[in-house]
Each structure stands twice: as structure tokens, then as C-alpha cells.
Amino acid sequence: MTYRTVMVSLAVDQDNTRLLAVAAEVAKHFAADVIGVAAADDSPPLYYASGAQAEKLEALSSDALQSKVDALQHEFRSALQGHGAALHWRAAQDIPARYVAIQARAADLVITGGGGTISDPCTVPDPADLVMQLGRPLLVVPAQSGRIDFGHVLIAWKDNPEARRAVTAALPLLKRATQVKVVGIVEDDISRAQAQAGVADVVAWLGRHEVAATGLVPDEAGNVALQLDRLATASEAGVIVAGAYGHSRFREWILGGVTQYLVTQTGRCALLSH
């Protein structure tokens, strides 16, 4: 198992430099094809115009948007040239998260920028939306992260289908790591013995897939996001692997606290799967 095709989701009107640097590094590591994707829906409010004037305003908006997308394609090709196998480009005038979720069928892994700042959903794909819709693993890259550290990976283990899918999806990355730590944190719905048994099974499973990992169940219970941040910092983890949890309400994704932390934190990359 490897990542044969990587998709990188670029944001209109937002800096993509570090995102592209990480995408280039991932493509190089896995000799993968890279698909650049960009979408925006930037129609102007037309309540004050009608007829020919409204049509002219809409055309101007579309032209401006197309210019921005063309510039993104140039930026993508310049940053990824010489990395990976082949480069491809897809773009449309559409809601970014919706468009990327559809295009993700062509990829093994999708890479996007972090959601640490307030952004316009019509120009920037929200990772909280993406992770719940993709059906593919999502690598979230915070703006402050200039590169991905493949050497040190922390797995935030919780015994549910999302975490199992995340660990399986992360196998290509885990096989290249020099240090993998599986962390299970005791919560109200799980005892220490259950957490330890789960972590031990995951460590053993990884070993059968040629991934040398260690396990840890901290003495402290609860405060999962805070503990993950401390442990990732202590182990110098460049990536946290975790399941993404949430549910839909009136077409808006309501995420759990840990998942929300992982898509908004700025210290390291997060590889998530729902």
C-alpha cells in the first residue's frame, strides 16, 4: 500500500506556500502523481442591480475569479515541478469543499491547509467540512508548518471505526517513520485496562505490517486534546494520526472537541480519516 496519487487543495485569496511545500515533499517521498485542485464561488451581490448591469457585474466577477485560479495553477506547477511523477490540474467555479470532495475520488490522499483562522467558505475549503465528506484520508497542514516531519508520528488511538480507518490509511507514512508512538487516553467510557489492551493490539498489528511502534497510556485521564498536544510536543511528532468524529446538523458539520483541535491547531500536521 502506498500513495500513488496525492491531491492538494489550494485556497483562493490565501497563502499556499507552506501547503505546497508539504505537498512537494509528500509527492517526492512516494513518487506520486499530484492533482492540484482549486475552486471558488465568488458571485457578487446583485440585489442593487438588474438587467444588463447585473450581467456585467457577474461577468467581471467571473473574470477576476478565473484570473486568480490561473495564478494558482501557475503557482502549483512551479512549486511541484520535479517532485513526484506527474502533475494534473482541476478547477471550477463552485463551493470549494463540495468540489474537492467530489474530485477526491481520484486520489489516495488529500492535502489541505489548516483551519486556524476565520475564512470564507466560498474561497477556502474548510478542513472540518472536507474530512467528513471525502471518503479519503486528509492531511491538514497548518500555515506555520513549513515541512512535514515523517520521522516522528503520534497515533491518537481510540477504539472506534474512525481511528481504525485512520491508522490503516496512514500505513504508507508510518512505514517511513523512525519513531511511531500509539497513545490511548483514558476517558469516561473506557477503563485503563481497556485502553492498554487496545494500544497493545494496535502496536502488535503495526508490527505485523513492518512498523515498529511503542505504546503509551498516560496516568492522567481526560483532557484529551491537551494531553495529545503535550505528548506530541514531548515526542517531537511532526504528524498526529487520528480518527475524525462528528455528525451533520442542517448540512453543517459539528465536530467533537479533539477533532476540532486537530483541524485548528498550528503546531504540526494531522492525518485524519472519518
Buried (B, 14 or more C-beta within 10 A) or exposed (E): EBBBBBBBBBBBEBEBEBBBBBBBBBBBBBEBBBBBBBBBBBEBEEEEBEEEEBEEBBEEBBEEBEEBBEEBBEBBEEBBEEBBEEBEBBBBBBBBBBBBBBBBEBBBBBBBBBBBEEBBBBBBBBBBBBBBBBEBBBBBBBBEBEEBBBBBBBBBBBBEEBBBBBBBBBBBBBBBBEBBBBBBBBEEEBEEEBBBBBBBBBBEBBEEEEBEBEBBBBEEBEEBBEBBBEBBEEBEBBBBBBBBBBEEEEEEBBBBEBBBBBBBBEBBBBBBBB
